[in-house]
C-alpha cells in the first residue's frame, strides 16, 4: 500500500473510532480544554483517549472489583498525556499553574493543590447541576515528568480516593471528600 493509501486508511480508521465512542468525547460536560505543556520543554511520550464504548467493555471484564467496575461505568471518557521534561522544569510547572487557572476560569473547581520540593499536583472538578461531571489531575514531579489526566462522566465523591490511587498520586490513601473528613 502506498504512503497516501496508508494515510487515507489511517484517517478513515480515526474517523470511525471517534464516531463510535472509542475515543473520549469532546461534547462531554467533563471535557477539559487543555493546552500543551510546551514543545520546547517537554516531549509527549504517551497519549491515550478512551471513550464510553471501551470503558463499558473494560467494566464488563473487571468482575472481581466492583468499585473499579462502577467507576468505569460512570465515565464517558478518559484522556491521559505523559510528558518527559527535557527543558526547564520551572517553565513546565508555570504552564501547569496557568492551565489550572484557565480551567478555573472555565468553571472548574479546585479540590486539591499540593506543592512539595518542586513537585506539584492540581486536582480540579467540573460541577454541573451540583454533580461532579469531570475531574482533571495535573502532576509535575519538578524534574523529569509531567502527567495530565482528564476524566469525563459522573464521578461520585467517594470515588476520589480510588481515582487518586489509580492515578498513583502520592498520599492518595489520605484523600477523602470533605464530608468524610474528621
ZIQUIKA-V630619 format. One record per backbone hydrogen bond with DSSP energy under -0.5 kcal/mol. NH is the residue of the N-H (numbers start at 0). CO is the residue of the C=O. If there is no record, write none. Layout:
# ZIQUIKA-V630619
nh co
NH CO
NH CO
This chain:
# ZIQUIKA-V630619
nh co
5 1
6 2
7 3
8 4
9 5
10 6
11 7
12 8
13 9
14 10
15 11
16 12
17 13
18 14
19 15
20 17
21 16
22 16
27 24
30 27
32 30
33 31
41 37
42 83
44 42
44 81
45 81
47 79
49 77
50 21
51 75
52 20
53 20
54 50
55 51
56 52
57 53
58 54
59 55
60 56
60 57
61 58
64 61
68 64
69 65
70 66
71 67
72 68
73 69
74 70
74 71
75 151
76 151
77 49
78 149
79 47
80 147
81 45
82 145
83 42
84 143
85 40
85 83
86 40
88 86
90 87
91 87
92 88
93 89
94 90
95 91
96 92
97 93
98 94
99 95
100 96
101 97
102 98
103 99
104 100
105 101
106 103
107 102
108 124
110 122
111 122
113 120
115 118
118 115
119 139
120 113
121 137
122 111
123 135
124 108
125 133
126 106
126 124
127 130
130 127
132 125
132 130
133 125
134 150
135 123
136 148
137 121
138 146
139 119
140 144
145 82
146 138
147 80
148 136
149 78
150 134
151 76
152 132
153 73
154 131
154 152
155 153
158 155
159 156
162 158
163 159
164 160
165 161
166 162
167 164
168 163
171 168
173 170
174 171
179 176
180 176
180 177
